[in-house]
C-alpha cells in the first residue's frame, strides 16, 4: 500500500484541504494517509474528521494516526509538511512583542523580517530531524513543504537534508485571478507567467485572448489607489517598479524598507497597512476552531470540494505520468540567471512520474531581481546561522533584512537578536 505522511496533521483545516483533495483523486485511492502531530488531541480530531470525509467521498484510502514520527514516515512515498514550531503562544508572541520594544513593527513575520528569521531558526532543526528520519525509513519520498518561511526551509532541506523537496504556496495560482477580480476585469482565457522568490514572485506577463492586460491593469489600479482598499502596498510597488507581486500587501509591507517607518507614520494609514495582523489572525483562528470543531470533527456528512492547493495535483501527476504545471519553490540551478545559485526560486515546474522539473526563466527585469536579492541575502545568511550555529550570522541576517535595517542601528539590531535568543530559550538550539 502506498503511503502519504502528513506532518503537522493537527492543522485540521489544512489537512482537510490537502488530504480531502487527495481523497477525490482516482490515482490516490488505496493509499494510506499517515497522520502525525505532537498535539495528540488535535491529531485525533483530524483522524476523526478525515475518516468522516472518507465515508462521504466513498474513498478507499486508509486513515491512520501515529504518535511515533518515524513509524508515520516509514515507507512513505510522499511527505506533506505543515508544521509550526512554537505556535502562537509563546513563539509568535515573542516574535512580535520584543521587536516592539525597539520600535520595530511587523504585520505577519512568518517569512522575512526579524520574526521570520527567528521562526526559521527554531524550525530548521526540526526539519533536519525529519530529513534524518526520512533518509532512514523513506529515502526516496518526495517532501512537499507547505511550512513558512518557505524559501529558507525548502533550501535547507534540499542543500542539507538530502531529500527530494519542493516548496508549495498558493499565492502563485490565485494571483492573476484575484488581481483581475479586484479591478472588475474578466478572468477567462488568461495566459500568465510568474517567477521570482516565494511571496515575492512577479507577474511578468498577463494576457487575455492574446492581449496584454498590464496597461489596463495599471490604469485601473491607479484609479483604485485614490480610495482606501486592502491591496494598496502591492499597487504602490507596481506603480514604482512596474510589475505586480504575488503575495499580499500585508506580507509585502514588511519585505521592503519603504512602508513601515517610524519617521513616516502616516504611511500606515495612507496605505492601509495592518500592523500586528498575524497575532490577531492567530487569536481569531484559535477562537474560530473552538466554534467550528464539532462541525468539522464530528460531522458524519462532512463533504469536500477539491481546492486549489497543489499537493493532490502533484501526487496525481507523479502517479499517472500525466504532466501538470505548478509554481514550485526549488533551488536556483541557473533557472533565474540574475539571482544567486544558492537561492530558492519560485518558477513554473512540470510534474510527472520523473518528479518535479523546473523550467528555465532567464533574467528577471533588473529592478525585480534587485528587490528579490535584498530578501535572498537574509535567507542565505539565516541558513548559514542555522547550519554553523554561529551567532554572528544571526546578526548578519538581521542586519541585511530590509525593514530591520531601515529602522534600527547596527548595535540595536545585535541587542534585539540577543534579546530574542534569550526569550526563545529552549525553542532554539545553542549558538556560539
Secondary structure, 3 states (H helix, E strand, C coil): CCEEEEECCCCHHHHHHHHHHHHCCHHHCCCEEEEECCCHHHHHHHHHHHHHHHHHHCCCCEEEEECCHHHHHCCCCEEEECCCCCHHHHHHHHHHHHHHHCCCCCCCCCCCHHHHHHHHHHHHHHHHHHHHHHHHHCCCCEEEECCCCHHHHHHHHHHHHCCEEEECCCHHHHHHHHHHHHCCCCCCCEEEEEEEECCEEEEEEEEECCEECHHHHHHHHHHHCCCCCCCHHHHHHHHHHCCEECCCHHHHCCCCCCCCCHHHCHHHHHCCCCCCHHHHHHHHHHHHHHHHHHHHHCCCCCCCCCCCCCHHHHHHHHHHCCCEEEEEEEECCCCECCCCCCCEEEEEEEEECCEEEECCCECCCHHHHHHHHHHHHHHHHHHHHHHHCCHHHHHHHHHCCHHHHHHCCHHHHHHHHHHHHHHHHHHCCCCC
